């Protein structure tokens, strides 16, 4: 595919000032990132996220009226930024299923913080140019394997890895020069394809990030034995790329979840997200806003706090900021640290498709 000239990046206005001292939770972690789910729907049925046995044709997804509007998302994002958020990420479900998503990005760009998007890539070929033109600057694409049979086994949908690869190529041509490629690793399912992904993207500007299989929600049948720990992933990658050396890269900021490793020969880097074997709860600065307006302070939360009701019943920005700050200050989540010792099975945990990964 021929490369089109990159679209100009829209000018970035000054970052809105924090209106007071950075909001910190009960363990001293300051609010820093906001992940915004724009839909609970997805066109994949990945077995580790939305198994078809639960999310079948009879599953009741949110009605359109229950979803936050773009105006409401913009308003809440501005308030979160005033409380210390310095990065926004749009998620789902599959966010590209939300109609006119580029319009939301246009609304968020003037807020002056980086905007990222995580997608399964199946619709990226059709929307990459519009997303880039709207001002999106950061893109993460899920791609668990390059094996067509394993890919369809994992996503349980009528898509193959070439659909995703075509989306990545189209996004690069549209101006997304460095794309993060996320792969959830499950033992005995796709762990024998790690090196295929490494070899595919090594030498490009794209960064493959391997994610330990997590017990998000209560529907994916998670077992600790299914986890390939980060140390094993790194060992396998290093053994399979013995022509060079991987050096660790220091984190750039608190809350950076992926441990980064750079090839000494300059041919790129990989990342490993190890929330099971090496929990990083102590540095977690993420809040999550669900598509229907609930705030979750942990990926493994059992409940969220309703912000849509006050938003739609006349609360002022100051009142909403006070509620959000109070939610964050009460936060004491450290599920992965607890799980690493006892691997508990807690009922009622929110599903990943509802608040993004």
Residue pairs with C-beta under 8 A, 6 or more apart in sequence:
1 169
1 170
1 173
2 173
3 172
3 173
4 173
4 174
4 175
6 132
6 174
6 175
6 177
7 129
7 132
7 133
7 174
7 175
9 135
9 137
10 109
10 135
12 109
12 112
13 110
13 112
14 112
15 81
15 86
15 112
15 113
16 78
16 81
16 82
16 111
16 112
17 82
18 82
18 83
18 84
19 82
19 83
19 321
20 83
22 30
22 31
22 83
22 84
23 30
23 31
23 83
23 84
23 324
23 325
23 328
23 329
24 30
24 31
24 328
24 329
25 31
25 297
25 328
25 329
25 330
25 331
25 332
26 329
26 330
26 331
26 332
27 282
27 331
27 332
27 334
29 282
29 283
29 284
29 285
29 331
30 84
30 254
30 285
31 80
31 83
31 84
31 85
31 285
31 287
31 328
32 84
32 85
32 86
32 87
32 253
32 254
32 255
32 285
32 286
33 85
33 86
33 87
33 88
33 89
33 255
33 285
33 286
33 287
34 77
34 80
34 85
34 87
34 88
34 89
34 286
34 287
34 288
34 289
35 88
35 89
35 91
35 286
35 287
35 288
35 289
35 355
35 356
36 73
36 77
36 88
36 89
36 90
36 91
36 289
36 356
37 91
37 92
37 93
37 95
37 288
37 289
37 290
37 291
37 354
37 355
37 356
38 67
38 68
38 73
38 90
38 91
38 92
38 93
38 95
38 98
38 101
38 104
38 291
39 62
39 67
39 92
39 93
39 94
39 95
39 97
39 98
39 291
40 61
40 62
40 92
40 93
40 290
40 291
40 292
40 353
40 354
41 61
41 92
41 93
41 94
41 97
42 49
42 50
42 55
42 92
42 93
42 94
42 97
42 120
42 353
43 94
43 97
43 120
43 122
43 123
43 157
43 159
44 50
44 94
44 120
44 122
44 155
44 156
44 157
44 159
45 51
45 52
45 55
45 155
45 156
45 157
46 144
46 154
46 155
46 156
47 153
47 154
47 156
47 220
48 154
48 184
48 186
48 213
48 216
48 220
48 222
49 216
49 217
49 220
49 351
49 352
49 353
49 357
50 219
50 351
50 353
51 156
51 219
51 220
51 221
52 156
54 219
55 353
62 291
62 292
66 291
66 292
67 291
67 292
68 76
68 289
68 291
68 292
68 293
68 308
68 311
70 100
70 103
70 104
70 107
71 107
72 293
72 308
72 311
72 312
73 104
73 107
73 108
73 289
74 104
74 107
74 108
74 111
75 311
75 317
75 320
76 289
76 307
76 311
76 320
77 85
77 88
77 108
77 111
78 111
78 317
79 317
79 320
79 321
79 324
80 287
80 289
80 324
81 111
81 112
81 113
82 321
83 321
83 324
83 325
83 328
85 113
85 287
86 113
86 114
87 113
87 114
87 116
88 108
88 111
88 113
88 114
88 115
88 116
89 115
89 116
89 117
89 118
89 138
89 356
90 101
90 104
90 105
90 115
90 116
90 117
90 118
91 117
91 118
91 355
91 356
91 357
92 98
92 118
92 291
92 353
92 356
93 291
93 353
93 354
93 356
94 119
94 120
94 122
94 123
95 101
95 117
95 118
95 119
96 119
96 122
96 123
96 124
96 127
97 123
98 104
101 127
101 131
102 127
102 130
102 131
102 133
102 134
102 136
103 134
105 115
105 117
105 131
105 134
105 135
105 136
106 134
106 135
108 115
108 135
109 115
109 134
109 135
114 137
114 138
115 135
115 136
115 137
115 138
116 136
116 137
116 138
116 139
116 140
117 131
117 136
117 138
117 139
117 140
118 140
118 141
118 142
118 182
118 356
118 357
119 139
119 140
119 141
119 142
119 167
120 141
120 142
120 155
120 164
121 141
121 142
121 143
121 163
121 164
121 167
121 168
122 159
122 163
122 164
122 167
123 167
124 141
124 164
124 167
124 168
124 170
124 171
125 163
125 166
125 167
125 170
128 167
128 170
128 171
128 173
128 174
128 176
129 170
129 174
131 139
131 171
131 174
132 171
132 174
132 175
132 176
136 176
138 180
139 171
139 176
139 179
139 180
140 179
140 180
140 181
140 182
141 164
141 167
141 168
141 171
141 179
141 180
141 181
141 182
142 164
142 181
142 182
142 183
142 184
143 161
143 164
143 165
143 168
143 181
143 182
143 183
143 197
144 150
144 151
144 154
144 155
144 183
144 184
144 185
144 190
145 151
145 154
145 161
145 183
145 190
145 193
145 196
145 197
146 161
146 193
146 196
146 197
146 200
147 161
147 190
147 193
147 196
148 160
148 161
148 162
150 189
150 190
150 193
151 159
151 160
151 161
152 158
152 159
152 160
153 189
154 186
154 189
154 190
168 179
168 181
168 206
171 179
172 179
172 206
177 205
178 205
178 206
178 207
179 205
179 206
179 207
180 206
180 207
180 209
180 271
181 197
181 201
181 206
181 207
181 208
181 209
182 209
182 211
182 357
183 190
183 194
183 197
183 208
183 209
183 210
183 211
184 190
184 211
184 213
184 214
185 191
185 194
185 210
185 211
185 212
185 213
185 228
185 233
186 213
186 226
186 228
187 213
187 225
187 226
187 227
187 228
188 226
189 226
191 228
194 210
194 233
194 236
194 237
194 240
195 236
195 237
195 240
195 241
197 208
198 208
198 237
198 240
198 241
198 270
201 207
201 208
201 268
202 241
202 263
202 267
202 268
203 267
203 268
204 268
205 268
206 268
207 260
207 268
207 269
207 270
207 271
208 270
208 271
209 258
209 270
209 271
209 272
209 273
210 230
210 233
210 237
210 270
210 271
210 272
210 273
211 272
211 273
211 357
212 227
212 228
212 229
212 230
212 233
212 272
212 273
212 274
212 275
212 276
212 277
213 222
213 226
213 227
213 228
213 276
214 222
214 275
214 276
214 299
215 222
215 276
215 300
215 339
215 343
215 345
216 222
216 299
216 300
216 349
216 351
216 352
216 357
217 349
217 350
217 351
217 352
217 353
218 345
218 346
218 347
218 348
218 349
218 351
219 351
224 276
224 343
227 276
227 277
229 274
229 276
229 277
229 278
230 259
230 272
230 273
230 274
230 277
230 278
231 277
233 272
234 246
234 261
234 272
237 246
237 270
238 246
241 263
243 265
244 263
244 264
244 265
244 267
245 263
245 264
245 265
246 261
246 262
246 263
246 264
246 270
247 261
247 262
247 263
247 264
248 259
248 260
248 261
248 262
249 260
249 261
249 262
249 269
251 259
251 260
254 283
254 285
255 283
255 284
255 285
255 286
256 283
257 273
257 275
257 280
257 284
258 271
258 272
258 273
259 271
259 272
259 273
259 274
259 278
260 269
260 270
260 271
261 269
261 270
261 271
261 272
262 268
262 269
263 269
274 280
275 336
276 336
276 339
276 340
277 340
279 334
279 336
279 337
279 339
279 340
280 336
281 333
281 334
281 335
281 336
281 337
282 334
282 337
284 298
284 333
286 299
287 295
287 296
287 297
287 328
288 295
288 296
288 297
288 299
288 304
288 355
288 356
289 295
289 296
289 307
289 355
290 296
290 304
290 350
290 354
290 355
291 354
292 308
293 306
293 307
293 308
293 309
293 311
294 304
294 305
294 306
294 307
294 308
295 304
295 305
295 307
295 324
295 327
296 304
296 305
296 350
296 355
297 327
297 328
297 331
297 333
298 331
298 333
298 335
299 335
299 352
299 355
299 357
300 333
300 335
300 336
300 339
300 346
300 349
300 350
301 333
301 335
301 349
301 350
302 346
302 347
302 348
302 349
302 350
303 348
303 350
304 350
304 355
305 323
305 327
307 320
307 323
307 324
310 319
310 320
310 323
311 320
315 323
338 344
